[in-house]
């Protein structure tokens, strides 16, 4: 497997405030179990915090990578030869493509806490997916990495 000329990798991690919310969920569980004693209170604190942290971590675990001749976005792996033009979107345009401009056939890897995105056209005639919508903190770098991988594998 040939590596791309401009490697790119990004994890769409949850914001820091979600970890504080995870702790507050644990505190809530602890308060619910307060009437049953100290040990259940501590169990609720630890168990509730751990459960909420697992949910936050799982939601913030998808990665976007350009590897060799493929774009890997979450569970999807798409060859760059099947991709067309990449459109960098600012926060306002990304919001529009997440809502009223969205096509139900599109592949969306979206995280609402990431305001910017990249929309990549799918040019494969066999694929009914019109485009990929990828939430990313660095849309310009991702577009450049896709273009570099396309030219390196052409």
N, CA, C and O of each residue as an XYZ file, in Angstrom:
616
protein
N       0.844     -1.179      0.000
C       0.000      0.000      0.000
C       0.882      1.232      0.000
O       1.772      1.364      0.841
N       0.645      2.119     -0.922
C       1.405      3.349     -1.031
C       0.788      4.417     -0.138
O      -0.429      4.604     -0.127
N       1.637      5.114      0.609
C       1.146      6.191      1.465
C       0.892      7.432      0.639
O       1.559      7.663     -0.370
N      -0.076      8.236      1.066
C      -0.384      9.460      0.340
C       0.723     10.486      0.531
O       1.464     10.441      1.513
N       0.825     11.421     -0.430
C       1.861     12.443     -0.375
C       1.649     13.374      0.814
O       2.616     13.802      1.444
N       0.411     13.687      1.121
C       0.087     14.543      2.252
C      -0.781     13.744      3.213
O      -2.006     13.767      3.099
N      -0.169     13.040      4.156
C      -0.992     12.229      5.064
C      -1.886     13.108      5.927
O      -1.515     14.212      6.325
N      -3.055     12.592      6.199
C      -4.007     13.347      7.008
C      -4.702     12.382      7.951
O      -5.118     11.296      7.548
N      -4.826     12.777      9.192
C      -5.579     12.000     10.167
C      -6.165     12.951     11.196
O      -5.486     13.846     11.699
N      -7.436     12.739     11.499
C      -8.125     13.574     12.481
C      -9.123     12.718     13.244
O      -9.852     11.924     12.648
N      -9.155     12.876     14.544
C     -10.165     12.233     15.378
C     -11.172     13.298     15.785
O     -10.798     14.371     16.260
N     -12.440     12.996     15.599
C     -13.500     13.961     15.897
C     -13.891     13.868     17.375
O     -15.017     13.502     17.712
N     -12.958     14.199     18.228
C     -13.168     14.064     19.667
C     -14.241     15.007     20.185
O     -14.454     16.101     19.662
N     -14.900     14.544     21.223
C     -15.930     15.358     21.874
C     -15.267     16.537     22.583
O     -14.120     16.427     23.016
N     -15.966     17.654     22.707
C     -15.391     18.817     23.387
C     -15.150     18.552     24.876
O     -15.745     17.650     25.466
N     -14.275     19.351     25.459
C     -13.917     19.179     26.874
C     -15.120     19.301     27.799
O     -15.176     18.644     28.839
N     -16.065     20.124     27.432
C     -17.230     20.314     28.295
C     -18.025     19.015     28.468
O     -18.696     18.837     29.484
N     -17.956     18.111     27.492
C     -18.672     16.843     27.611
C     -18.106     15.981     28.733
O     -18.833     15.198     29.346
N     -16.806     16.124     29.002
C     -16.206     15.345     30.098
C     -16.682     15.888     31.445
O     -16.889     15.120     32.384
N     -16.856     17.197     31.541
C     -17.431     17.781     32.753
C     -18.870     17.304     32.922
O     -19.294     16.982     34.032
N     -19.615     17.260     31.829
C     -20.991     16.766     31.891
C     -21.015     15.305     32.327
O     -21.912     14.896     33.064
N     -20.043     14.515     31.883
C     -19.951     13.111     32.314
C     -19.787     13.024     33.830
O     -20.415     12.195     34.489
N     -18.930     13.897     34.373
C     -18.760     13.908     35.826
C     -20.049     14.327     36.522
O     -20.406     13.760     37.555
N     -20.747     15.309     35.969
C     -22.008     15.762     36.568
C     -23.085     14.676     36.513
O     -23.928     14.596     37.406
N     -23.062     13.847     35.478
C     -23.977     12.703     35.424
C     -23.659     11.758     36.583
O     -24.569     11.244     37.233
N     -22.368     11.530     36.840
C     -21.970     10.697     37.981
C     -22.425     11.287     39.304
O     -22.870     10.555     40.188
N     -22.317     12.606     39.450
C     -22.784     13.268     40.669
C     -24.295     13.077     40.810
O     -24.794     12.869     41.916
N     -25.016     13.146     39.703
C     -26.467     12.935     39.747
C     -26.804     11.530     40.229
O     -27.690     11.350     41.065
N     -26.096     10.538     39.702
C     -26.317      9.164     40.152
C     -25.987      9.023     41.629
O     -26.685      8.325     42.365
N     -24.915      9.690     42.062
C     -24.539      9.631     43.478
C     -25.634     10.233     44.354
O     -25.954      9.682     45.408
N     -26.203     11.343     43.935
C     -27.270     11.972     44.720
C     -28.530     11.114     44.755
O     -29.240     11.081     45.760
N     -28.801     10.424     43.657
C     -29.957      9.517     43.635
C     -29.773      8.395     44.644
O     -30.725      7.979     45.305
N     -28.534      7.906     44.757
C     -28.252      6.777     45.657
C     -27.865      7.210     47.064
O     -27.578      6.356     47.902
N     -27.849      8.493     47.345
C     -27.497      9.022     48.663
C     -28.321      8.424     49.803
O     -27.746      8.122     50.849
N     -29.627      8.237     49.662
C     -30.403      7.686     50.782
C     -30.008      6.257     51.171
O     -30.348      5.794     52.260
N     -29.294      5.566     50.288
C     -28.933      4.168     50.567
C     -27.585      4.020     51.258
O     -27.202      2.904     51.610
N     -26.864      5.101     51.461
C     -25.608      5.031     52.198
C     -24.419      5.501     51.380
O     -24.533      5.901     50.221
N     -23.257      5.432     52.050
C     -22.023      5.936     51.442
C     -21.521      5.056     50.312
O     -21.115      5.566     49.268
N     -21.540      3.746     50.499
C     -21.030      2.842     49.468
C     -21.846      2.931     48.169
O     -21.252      3.030     47.096
N     -23.185      2.900     48.227
C     -23.942      3.099     46.988
C     -23.710      4.490     46.381
O     -23.709      4.638     45.159
N     -23.512      5.512     47.232
C     -23.227      6.849     46.736
C     -21.943      6.841     45.913
O     -21.913      7.387     44.810
N     -20.876      6.222     46.443
C     -19.611      6.156     45.710
C     -19.741      5.308     44.451
O     -19.163      5.631     43.413
N     -20.504      4.221     44.550
C     -20.742      3.388     43.372
C     -21.481      4.151     42.282
O     -21.166      4.017     41.099
N     -22.464      4.952     42.683
C     -23.197      5.767     41.719
C     -22.309      6.817     41.078
O     -22.407      7.078     39.879
N     -21.434      7.424     41.889
C     -20.523      8.434     41.357
C     -19.579      7.823     40.331
O     -19.427      8.339     39.223
N     -18.951      6.724     40.710
C     -17.988      6.074     39.806
C     -18.699      5.465     38.595
O     -18.284      5.678     37.456
N     -19.768      4.708     38.846
C     -20.475      4.042     37.755
C     -21.133      5.015     36.789
O     -21.049      4.833     35.575
N     -21.783      6.041     37.311
C     -22.433      7.027     36.460
C     -21.438      7.828     35.634
O     -21.663      8.089     34.452
N     -20.328      8.218     36.272
C     -19.292      8.950     35.547
C     -18.687      8.073     34.461
O     -18.485      8.524     33.333
N     -18.398      6.826     34.799
C     -17.800      5.912     33.817
C     -18.743      5.656     32.645
O     -18.312      5.664     31.493
N     -20.007      5.434     32.923
C     -20.975      5.173     31.847
C     -21.111      6.386     30.928
O     -21.124      6.240     29.705
N     -21.211      7.563     31.502
C     -21.333      8.772     30.687
C     -20.046      9.039     29.899
O     -20.106      9.504     28.760
N     -18.892      8.749     30.492
C     -17.617      8.941     29.789
C     -17.480      7.962     28.624
O     -16.934      8.317     27.580
N     -17.966      6.746     28.794
C     -17.932      5.775     27.694
C     -18.791      6.264     26.533
O     -18.386      6.154     25.376
N     -19.956      6.795     26.826
C     -20.836      7.321     25.772
C     -20.173      8.508     25.067
O     -20.193      8.578     23.838
N     -19.592      9.431     25.817
C     -18.922     10.593     25.216
C     -17.725     10.158     24.386
O     -17.491     10.701     23.306
N     -16.976      9.197     24.868
C     -15.815      8.709     24.138
C     -16.215      7.991     22.861
O     -15.573      8.166     21.825
N     -17.264      7.189     22.922
C     -17.717      6.459     21.733
C     -18.228      7.424     20.667
O     -17.969      7.227     19.480
N     -18.942      8.452     21.073
C     -19.458      9.422     20.113
C     -18.325     10.237     19.495
O     -18.426     10.659     18.343
N     -17.272     10.458     20.232
C     -16.136     11.238     19.745
C     -15.008     10.396     19.206
O     -13.873     10.868     19.144
N     -15.279      9.153     18.811
C     -14.208      8.272     18.363
C     -13.996      8.175     16.858
O     -12.956      7.655     16.454
N     -14.906      8.638     15.995
C     -14.639      8.452     14.561
C     -13.413      9.235     14.094
O     -13.109     10.320     14.589
N     -12.729      8.642     13.127
C     -11.545      9.283     12.565
C     -11.757      9.509     11.074
O     -12.488      8.776     10.409
N     -11.108     10.527     10.581
C     -11.049     10.789      9.146
C      -9.576     10.694      8.767
O      -8.727     11.378      9.338
N      -9.286      9.822      7.781
C      -7.904      9.621      7.366
C      -7.831      9.538      5.850
O      -8.760      9.075      5.188
N      -6.718      9.993      5.321
C      -6.380      9.748      3.928
C      -5.184      8.807      3.977
O      -4.092      9.184      4.402
N      -5.416      7.567      3.529
C      -4.400      6.530      3.615
C      -4.244      5.897      2.242
O      -5.196      5.346      1.689
N      -3.033      5.980      1.694
C      -2.789      5.396      0.380
C      -3.685      6.018     -0.660
O      -3.619      7.222     -0.909
N      -4.530      5.193     -1.275
C      -5.432      5.688     -2.307
C      -6.871      5.745     -1.818
O      -7.802      5.706     -2.623
N      -7.064      5.838     -0.493
C      -8.412      5.812      0.072
C      -8.630      6.933      1.076
O      -7.711      7.402      1.748
N      -9.887      7.334      1.144
C     -10.355      8.225      2.204
C     -11.138      7.352      3.171
O     -12.109      6.702      2.782
N     -10.721      7.338      4.423
C     -11.404      6.558      5.450
C     -12.101      7.540      6.367
O     -11.457      8.355      7.027
N     -13.430      7.460      6.405
C     -14.240      8.368      7.217
C     -15.160      7.534      8.086
O     -16.172      7.014      7.615
N     -14.809      7.408      9.348
C     -15.588      6.535     10.228
C     -15.439      5.099      9.775
O     -14.322      4.587      9.702
N     -16.548      4.439      9.470
C     -16.529      3.055      8.996
C     -16.421      2.965      7.477
O     -16.208      1.875      6.944
N     -16.562      4.080      6.771
C     -16.544      4.074      5.313
C     -15.122      4.177      4.780
O     -14.289      4.904      5.321
N     -14.862      3.439      3.712
C     -13.570      3.509      3.014
C     -13.872      3.729      1.534
O     -14.476      2.877      0.883
N     -13.445      4.881      1.008
C     -13.769      5.273     -0.344
C     -12.472      5.514     -1.108
O     -11.622      6.271     -0.639
N     -12.295      4.890     -2.276
C     -11.092      5.190     -3.074
C     -11.144      6.625     -3.583
O     -12.201      7.102     -3.998
N     -10.003      7.315     -3.553
C      -9.983      8.717     -3.981
C     -10.283      8.844     -5.471
O     -10.662      9.921     -5.930
N     -10.121      7.765     -6.231
C     -10.455      7.811     -7.664
C     -11.960      7.956     -7.885
O     -12.382      8.371     -8.965
N     -12.774      7.623     -6.887
C     -14.234      7.742     -6.991
C     -14.736      9.077     -6.466
O     -15.943      9.308     -6.409
N     -13.815      9.959     -6.082
C     -14.200     11.251     -5.512
C     -13.945     12.372     -6.507
O     -12.988     12.337     -7.281
N     -14.815     13.357     -6.470
C     -14.682     14.525     -7.331
C     -14.177     15.720     -6.557
O     -13.289     15.607     -5.712
N     -14.754     16.864     -6.859
C     -14.326     18.125     -6.256
C     -14.666     18.163     -4.770
O     -15.699     17.652     -4.334
N     -13.770     18.781     -4.007
C     -13.975     18.969     -2.573
C     -14.303     20.434     -2.324
O     -13.605     21.325     -2.808
N     -15.373     20.678     -1.564
C     -15.828     22.038     -1.277
C     -15.674     22.313      0.219
O     -16.333     21.685      1.047
N     -14.803     23.250      0.549
C     -14.597     23.657      1.937
C     -15.774     24.518      2.357
O     -16.157     25.448      1.647
N     -16.351     24.207      3.521
C     -17.521     24.953      3.985
C     -17.245     25.608      5.332
O     -16.724     24.977      6.252
N     -17.599     26.873      5.430
C     -17.512     27.564      6.707
C     -18.710     27.154      7.564
O     -19.519     26.325      7.149
N     -18.819     27.725      8.735
C     -19.859     27.303      9.686
C     -21.267     27.499      9.133
O     -22.123     26.629      9.294
N     -21.512     28.626      8.486
C     -22.860     28.912      7.980
C     -23.239     27.988      6.826
O     -24.349     27.457      6.789
N     -22.324     27.800      5.893
C     -22.596     26.913      4.766
C     -22.725     25.459      5.230
O     -23.563     24.715      4.721
N     -21.902     25.059      6.189
C     -21.987     23.697      6.728
C     -23.339     23.460      7.385
O     -23.923     22.386      7.236
N     -23.836     24.445      8.105
C     -25.160     24.319      8.729
C     -26.245     24.140      7.670
O     -27.167     23.345      7.848
N     -26.132     24.876      6.576
C     -27.115     24.757      5.492
C     -27.081     23.360      4.876
O     -28.133     22.785      4.594
N     -25.883     22.808      4.665
C     -25.777     21.473      4.070
C     -26.139     20.369      5.056
O     -26.404     19.242      4.638
N     -26.156     20.661      6.336
C     -26.616     19.683      7.342
C     -28.133     19.663      7.439
O     -28.716     18.678      7.893
N     -28.770     20.739      7.016
C     -30.207     20.875      7.234
C     -30.961     20.908      5.910
O     -31.196     19.852      5.321
N     -31.340     22.063      5.433
C     -32.268     22.139      4.301
C     -31.644     21.814      2.950
O     -32.387     21.488      2.024
N     -30.343     21.883      2.780
C     -29.707     21.526      1.508
C     -29.303     20.049      1.452
O     -28.859     19.577      0.405
N     -29.444     19.332      2.534
C     -28.966     17.946      2.614
C     -29.736     17.027      1.675
O     -30.941     17.181      1.472
N     -29.020     16.081      1.115
C     -29.608     15.035      0.281
C     -29.671     13.777      1.144
O     -28.690     13.423      1.798
N     -30.805     13.113      1.147
C     -30.970     11.933      2.010
C     -30.081     10.775      1.590
O     -29.865      9.850      2.374
N     -29.563     10.806      0.372
C     -28.683      9.731     -0.093
C     -27.224      9.975      0.265
O     -26.391      9.090      0.072
N     -26.900     11.146      0.778
C     -25.515     11.509      1.056
C     -24.982     10.755      2.261
O     -25.732     10.355      3.152
N     -23.651     10.568      2.268
C     -22.977      9.989      3.425
C     -22.594     11.141      4.342
O     -21.858     12.042      3.941
N     -23.094     11.111      5.574
C     -22.822     12.178      6.538
C     -22.015     11.629      7.703
O     -22.441     10.700      8.389
N     -20.857     12.211      7.913
C     -20.113     11.968      9.147
C     -20.094     13.327      9.826
O     -19.174     14.127      9.656
N     -21.141     13.555     10.599
C     -21.324     14.892     11.119
C     -21.315     14.896     12.636
O     -21.873     14.016     13.292
N     -20.677     15.895     13.154
C     -20.654     16.155     14.581
C     -21.037     17.623     14.748
O     -20.349     18.513     14.247
N     -22.129     17.863     15.449
C     -22.675     19.215     15.577
C     -21.726     20.159     16.317
O     -21.813     21.374     16.139
N     -20.843     19.635     17.125
C     -19.920     20.488     17.872
C     -18.710     20.919     17.034
O     -17.864     21.666     17.524
N     -18.615     20.460     15.780
C     -17.565     20.906     14.866
C     -18.239     21.772     13.807
O     -18.998     21.255     12.987
N     -17.978     23.073     13.806
C     -18.746     23.968     12.938
C     -18.392     23.882     11.454
O     -19.260     24.135     10.618
N     -17.163     23.540     11.094
C     -16.757     23.526      9.689
C     -16.826     22.119      9.120
O     -16.845     21.134      9.858
N     -16.863     22.041      7.781
C     -17.004     20.736      7.142
C     -16.411     20.769      5.739
O     -16.032     21.818      5.219
N     -16.348     19.578      5.148
C     -15.903     19.415      3.777
C     -16.946     18.582      3.052
O     -17.368     17.537      3.546
N     -17.359     19.044      1.887
C     -18.300     18.287      1.056
C     -17.534     17.817     -0.156
O     -16.973     18.622     -0.900
N     -17.508     16.495     -0.359
C     -16.755     15.898     -1.456
C     -17.734     15.185     -2.372
O     -18.487     14.315     -1.934
N     -17.721     15.555     -3.642
C     -18.590     14.923     -4.629
C     -18.147     13.485     -4.869
O     -16.950     13.195     -4.860
N     -19.105     12.582     -5.083
C     -18.811     11.197     -5.445
C     -19.085     11.070     -6.939
O     -20.199     11.328     -7.396
N     -18.055     10.668     -7.704
C     -18.175     10.613     -9.165
C     -18.393      9.201     -9.690
O     -18.552      9.022    -10.897
N     -18.404      8.214     -8.840
C     -18.611      6.833     -9.272
C     -20.053      6.668     -9.754
O     -20.977      6.876     -8.968
N     -20.277      6.300    -11.027
C     -21.655      6.171    -11.521
C     -22.414      5.003    -10.888
O     -23.645      4.990    -10.912
N     -21.721      4.043    -10.335
C     -22.358      2.891     -9.692
C     -22.831      3.204     -8.276
O     -23.649      2.476     -7.713
N     -22.316      4.283     -7.705
C     -22.625      4.642     -6.322
C     -23.765      5.664     -6.294
O     -23.647      6.723     -6.910
N     -24.867      5.370     -5.595
C     -25.971      6.328     -5.537
C     -25.713      7.516     -4.609
O     -26.505      8.459     -4.571
N     -24.621      7.473     -3.871
C     -24.294      8.552     -2.936
C     -23.816      9.775     -3.713
O     -22.811      9.684     -4.419
N     -24.503     10.923     -3.609
C     -24.089     12.094     -4.389
C     -22.853     12.798     -3.830
O     -22.058     13.350     -4.592
N     -22.687     12.783     -2.522
C     -21.547     13.459     -1.921
C     -21.316     12.942     -0.510
O     -22.172     12.290      0.088
N     -20.121     13.257      0.004
C     -19.770     12.960      1.392
C     -19.755     14.282      2.141
O     -19.167     15.258      1.676
N     -20.395     14.315      3.289
C     -20.352     15.486      4.161
C     -19.528     15.063      5.368
O     -19.932     14.183      6.129
N     -18.376     15.691      5.538
C     -17.466     15.310      6.614
C     -17.223     16.491      7.539
O     -16.638     17.492      7.125
N     -17.661     16.386      8.777
C     -17.324     17.412      9.772
C     -15.833     17.306     10.036
O     -15.320     16.219     10.304
N     -15.144     18.421      9.963
C     -13.709     18.434     10.198
C     -13.282     19.792     10.721
O     -13.830     20.825     10.337
N     -12.308     19.773     11.591
C     -11.784     21.030     12.123
C     -10.818     21.690     11.140
O     -10.566     22.892     11.231
N     -10.275     20.911     10.199
C      -9.301     21.409      9.226
C      -9.732     21.047      7.808
O      -9.094     20.202      7.179
N     -10.810     21.669      7.277
C     -11.293     21.269      5.951
C     -10.305     21.548      4.819
O     -10.254     20.784      3.855
N      -9.522     22.619      4.913
C      -8.555     22.920      3.863
C      -7.482     21.846      3.783
O      -7.113     21.419      2.689
N      -6.974     21.402      4.937
C      -5.941     20.369      4.956
C      -6.476     19.041      4.437
O      -5.773     18.326      3.722
N      -7.715     18.703      4.788
C      -8.308     17.464      4.303
C      -8.495     17.514      2.789
O      -8.206     16.533      2.104
N      -8.970     18.630      2.259
C      -9.128     18.766      0.812
C      -7.784     18.646      0.103
O      -7.691     18.008     -0.946
N      -6.741     19.257      0.669
C      -5.414     19.167      0.069
C      -4.889     17.733      0.106
O      -4.256     17.280     -0.848
N      -5.146     17.024      1.192
C      -4.678     15.636      1.302
C      -5.408     14.723      0.300
O      -4.797     13.825     -0.279
N      -6.698     14.952      0.100
C      -7.449     14.162     -0.888
C      -6.906     14.431     -2.287
O      -6.705     13.501     -3.068
N      -6.669     15.694     -2.601
C      -6.136     16.052     -3.922
C      -4.738     15.480     -4.113
O      -4.424     14.992     -5.199
N      -3.891     15.525     -3.090
C      -2.547     14.970     -3.189
C      -2.600     13.460     -3.397
O      -1.828     12.920     -4.189
N      -3.493     12.777     -2.702
C      -3.633     11.329     -2.876
C      -4.147     10.997     -4.272
O      -3.722     10.007     -4.868
N      -5.051     11.809     -4.794
C      -5.590     11.586     -6.147
C      -4.492     11.729     -7.194
O      -4.387     10.895     -8.093
N      -3.664     12.787     -7.089
C      -2.604     12.994     -8.071
C      -1.477     11.976     -7.905
O      -0.855     11.585     -8.892
N      -1.203     11.540     -6.674
C      -0.150     10.545     -6.448
C      -0.550      9.173     -6.998
O       0.318      8.392     -7.389
N      -1.828      8.873     -7.034
C      -2.296      7.575     -7.490
C      -2.869      7.604     -8.898
O      -3.440      6.613     -9.354
N      -2.724      8.721     -9.586
C      -3.274      8.830    -10.947
C      -2.360      8.199    -11.981
O      -2.675      8.206    -13.171
